[in-house]
């Protein structure tokens, strides 16, 4: 009896284990859990159920699920060259913008995204192809209200308007626009302006007017600068020549002063030398006069005794005549000596 009871218990234990295993397997197979990165919408028996951060049973052939991506998706929009954006002043602008999109974490938004987008939220490339038209429409509509200069100088205002316009379109799919980044904004090359297009023709005319005006202004500035530089160089050259002229005049005046001083010094030396020579000659003359007077005084008694008076008087007259002519010749030679240094 005890053996049969033990066998029955073992059998029931095995059956319970198998049943638990089957239940665990069925729960693991039928119970679907959502995550932070993906939610899902269950449809079928008992109606629609949006599952966010929880789970639900999904029975085969009874329920169907649609996964919804909850991550932020980057969608880049490029418009340039032939597809460039036209602004209010009829200018073509190349634009590169990044849109960061995600599904709002509310049951209504998840349900709307599942019903309008389906499984494309799990395929960023397909979703980008679907939504790029809305982004381009928002970019074009806002650009048509602003000039190219306004878009460049007021990027924050431009992006805010683009975000507002795009957010309204994305809300219809349960999406929200987290942010918009403008990575490039520049004027389109002139070769992509179509002269037969009214918008392009008007923008091209305005652009060429601005370019030529800037070129003329730049040329005027360059010419004015060149004239100012040449005028300054001319003034500097005149000042340099004036300085050289004053320097040469000062040098010549200094040289003339030196020559004059040299001449004056030579004249002083010559005058002193002439004075010394005159004094020496005068001393010699005086010495000869004294010696002659002495000789005449000694010969006077003998002359009175033996010679006639007429001879004595004749000799005295001849000596006086010679003494009177010698000073005159001496004075003439002295004046010649004085004038000779000045002439040289």
C-alpha positions in Angstrom: 0.0 0.0 0.0 2.8 2.4 0.9 4.6 1.5 -2.3 1.5 2.2 -4.4 1.1 5.6 -2.7 4.7 6.5 -3.3 4.4 5.5 -7.0 1.2 7.6 -7.3 3.0 10.6 -5.7 5.9 10.2 -8.0 3.6 10.0 -11.0 1.6 13.0 -10.0 4.9 14.9 -9.4 6.1 14.1 -12.9 2.7 15.1 -14.3 2.9 18.4 -12.4 6.4 19.1 -13.6 5.4 18.4 -17.1 2.3 20.6 -16.7 4.4 23.5 -15.3 6.9 23.1 -18.1 4.1 23.2 -20.6 2.6 26.3 -18.9 5.9 28.0 -18.8 6.5 27.2 -22.4 3.1 28.5 -23.4 3.5 31.7 -21.4 6.9 32.3 -22.9 5.4 31.6 -26.3 2.2 33.5 -26.0 3.2 36.4 -23.7 4.8 39.3 -25.6 6.7 42.0 -23.7 7.5 45.5 -24.9 10.8 47.3 -24.3 12.2 50.8 -24.0 13.1 50.7 -27.7 9.9 49.2 -29.1 6.2 49.1 -28.2 3.5 47.2 -30.0 -0.2 47.3 -30.7 -2.2 44.0 -30.3 -5.4 43.7 -32.4 -7.9 40.9 -32.7 -9.9 39.3 -29.8 -10.9 41.8 -27.2 -10.1 44.7 -29.5 -7.0 46.9 -29.8 -4.5 47.1 -27.0 -1.5 49.4 -26.9 1.4 48.0 -24.9 4.1 50.4 -23.7 6.6 49.3 -21.0 4.5 46.2 -20.2 3.3 42.9 -21.9 0.2 41.1 -23.2 -0.8 37.6 -24.3 -0.8 37.1 -28.1 -2.7 34.1 -29.2 -2.0 32.6 -32.6 -4.8 33.0 -35.2 -6.6 35.3 -32.7 -4.3 38.3 -32.2 -2.0 40.3 -34.4 0.7 42.7 -33.3 2.3 45.7 -35.0 5.7 46.7 -33.5 6.4 50.4 -33.2 10.0 51.8 -32.9 10.3 54.2 -30.0 13.9 55.4 -30.8 14.9 58.8 -32.2 15.5 58.6 -35.9 17.7 60.9 -37.9 16.4 61.9 -41.3 18.6 64.1 -43.5 17.1 66.3 -46.2 19.3 67.8 -49.0 18.1 70.3 -51.5 20.6 71.8 -53.9 21.5 72.7 -57.5 18.4 72.0 -59.6 16.3 71.1 -56.5 17.5 74.2 -54.5 15.1 76.1 -52.4 13.7 79.4 -53.7 13.5 82.3 -51.2 11.3 85.3 -51.1 13.8 87.4 -53.0 13.9 84.7 -55.8 17.3 83.4 -54.8 18.2 79.7 -55.0 19.6 78.3 -51.8 21.3 75.0 -51.1 20.2 73.5 -47.8 21.2 70.5 -45.7 19.0 69.8 -42.7 18.8 67.0 -40.2 15.4 66.2 -38.6 15.2 64.1 -35.4 11.9 62.2 -35.2 10.4 59.8 -32.8 6.9 58.4 -31.9 5.3 60.1 -28.9 5.2 57.8 -25.9 1.4 57.9 -25.5 -1.1 55.2 -26.3 -2.9 57.4 -28.8 0.3 58.3 -30.7 1.5 54.7 -30.7 -1.8 53.5 -32.0 -1.8 56.3 -34.7 1.7 55.5 -35.7 0.9 51.7 -36.0 -2.2 52.4 -38.0 -0.7 55.0 -40.4 2.9 53.8 -40.7 2.7 50.1 -39.8 6.0 48.3 -39.6 7.9 51.1 -41.4 8.8 52.6 -38.1 11.2 49.7 -37.8 12.7 50.6 -41.2 14.3 54.0 -41.1 15.1 54.2 -44.8 11.5 53.4 -45.8 10.2 55.8 -43.2 12.5 58.5 -44.5 11.3 58.1 -48.1 7.7 58.4 -46.7 8.3 61.5 -44.6 10.9 63.4 -46.7 8.1 65.2 -48.7 6.7 66.7 -45.5 10.2 68.0 -44.5 10.8 69.5 -47.9 7.4 71.1 -47.8 8.1 72.7 -44.5 11.5 74.0 -45.6 10.1 75.5 -48.9 7.1 77.1 -47.2 9.2 78.9 -44.6 11.9 79.8 -47.1 9.3 81.5 -49.4 8.6 83.9 -46.5 12.2 84.9 -45.9 15.1 86.3 -47.9 18.4 84.5 -48.2 20.1 87.1 -45.9 17.3 86.7 -43.3 17.7 82.9 -43.4 21.4 83.2 -42.9 21.3 85.9 -40.2 18.3 84.5 -38.4 18.8 80.8 -38.5 17.2 80.3 -35.1 14.0 81.9 -36.3 14.1 80.0 -39.5 14.5 76.6 -37.8 11.8 77.4 -35.3 9.3 78.1 -38.1 10.4 74.9 -40.0 10.0 72.9 -36.8 6.6 74.3 -36.2 5.4 73.6 -39.8 6.9 70.0 -39.8 5.5 69.2 -36.4 2.0 69.8 -37.5 2.4 67.4 -40.4 4.2 64.7 -38.3 1.5 64.8 -35.6 -0.9 63.2 -38.1 1.3 60.1 -37.9 1.7 60.1 -34.2 5.3 61.4 -34.5 7.0 64.3 -32.8 9.9 66.4 -34.1 12.5 66.5 -31.4 14.8 69.0 -33.1 16.0 70.3 -36.4 19.7 71.0 -37.3 20.7 73.2 -40.3 24.1 71.9 -41.3 24.5 73.9 -44.6 23.0 77.0 -46.1 24.6 78.6 -49.1 23.7 80.3 -52.4 23.3 78.0 -55.4 25.9 78.3 -58.1 24.9 80.6 -61.0 25.0 77.8 -63.6 21.9 76.3 -62.0 19.8 79.4 -62.5 17.5 78.9 -65.4 17.2 82.2 -67.4 14.0 81.1 -69.0 12.3 80.6 -65.6 10.6 83.7 -64.2 11.8 83.1 -60.6 15.3 82.3 -61.7 15.5 85.2 -64.1 14.4 87.7 -61.4 16.8 86.3 -58.9 19.7 86.1 -61.4 19.1 89.8 -62.3 19.1 90.8 -58.7 22.2 88.7 -58.0 24.2 90.1 -60.9 23.3 93.6 -59.9 24.6 92.9 -56.4 27.8 91.2 -57.7 28.6 94.0 -60.1 27.9 96.6 -57.5 30.2 94.9 -55.0 32.9 94.5 -57.7 32.7 98.2 -58.5 32.8 99.2 -54.9 35.8 96.9 -54.4 37.5 98.4 -57.5 36.9 101.9 -56.2 38.4 101.0 -52.8 41.4 99.4 -54.5 42.0 102.5 -56.7 41.6 104.9 -53.8 44.0 102.9 -51.8 46.5 102.8 -54.7 46.2 106.6 -55.2 46.7 107.2 -51.4 49.7 104.9 -51.4 51.3 106.7 -54.4 50.6 110.1 -52.9 52.1 109.0 -49.6 55.2 107.7 -51.5 55.5 111.0 -53.4 55.3 113.0 -50.2 57.9 110.7 -48.6 60.2 111.1 -51.6 59.8 114.9 -51.5 60.6 114.9 -47.8 63.6 112.7 -48.5 64.9 115.0 -51.2 64.3 118.1 -49.1 66.3 116.4 -46.2 69.1 115.6 -48.7 69.1 119.1 -50.0 69.3 120.6 -46.5 72.0 118.2 -45.6 74.0 119.2 -48.7 73.5 122.9 -48.0 74.7 122.4 -44.4 77.7 120.5 -45.6 78.6 123.2 -48.1 78.1 125.9 -45.5 80.3 124.0 -43.1 83.0 123.6 -45.8 82.8 127.3 -46.7 83.2 128.2 -43.1 86.2 126.0 -42.8 87.8 127.5 -45.9 87.1 131.0 -44.7 88.6 130.2 -41.3 91.6 128.7 -43.0 92.0 131.8 -45.2 91.7 134.1 -42.2 94.3 132.0 -40.4 96.7 132.1 -43.3 96.2 135.8 -43.6 96.9 136.3 -39.9 100.1 134.2 -40.2 101.2 136.1 -43.3 100.5 139.5 -41.6 102.5 138.5 -38.5 105.3 137.2 -40.7 105.3 140.5 -42.7 105.3 142.5 -39.5 108.3 140.5 -38.3 110.1 141.0 -41.6 109.3 144.7 -41.5 110.5 145.1 -38.0 113.7 143.1 -38.9 114.3 145.3 -42.0 113.7 148.5 -40.1 116.1 147.3 -37.4 118.7 146.7 -40.2 118.1 150.1 -41.7 118.3 151.8 -38.3 121.6 150.0 -37.7 123.0 151.0 -41.0 121.9 154.6 -40.4 123.6 154.7 -37.0 126.8 153.2 -38.5 126.7 155.7 -41.3 126.1 158.6 -39.0 129.0 157.5 -36.9 131.2 157.3 -39.9 130.2 160.7 -41.2 130.7 162.2 -37.7 134.3 160.8 -37.6 135.1 162.0 -41.2 133.7 165.5 -40.7 136.9 167.1 -39.1 139.2 165.7 -41.8 136.8 166.8 -44.4 136.9 170.3 -43.1 140.6 170.2 -43.2 141.3 168.7 -46.6 138.2 168.4 -48.8 136.2 171.2 -50.2 132.8 172.0 -48.7 130.9 171.3 -51.8 131.9 167.6 -51.8 130.8 167.1 -48.2 127.4 168.6 -48.8 127.0 166.5 -52.0 127.6 163.3 -50.1 125.2 164.2 -47.3 122.5 164.9 -49.8 123.0 161.6 -51.7 122.8 159.6 -48.4 119.6 161.4 -47.4 118.0 160.7 -50.8 118.9 156.9 -50.5 117.4 156.8 -47.0 114.2 158.5 -48.2 113.7 156.0 -51.1 114.4 152.8 -49.1 111.4 153.2 -46.7 109.1 153.7 -49.7 110.2 150.5 -51.4 110.0 148.7 -48.1 106.4 149.9 -47.6 105.4 148.8 -51.1 106.9 145.3 -50.5 105.0 145.1 -47.2 101.7 145.9 -48.8 102.4 143.3 -51.5 103.1 140.7 -48.8 99.8 141.6 -47.1 97.7 141.2 -50.2 99.3 138.0 -51.5 97.5 135.5 -49.0 94.1 136.9 -49.7 94.6 136.6 -53.4 95.7 133.0 -53.1 
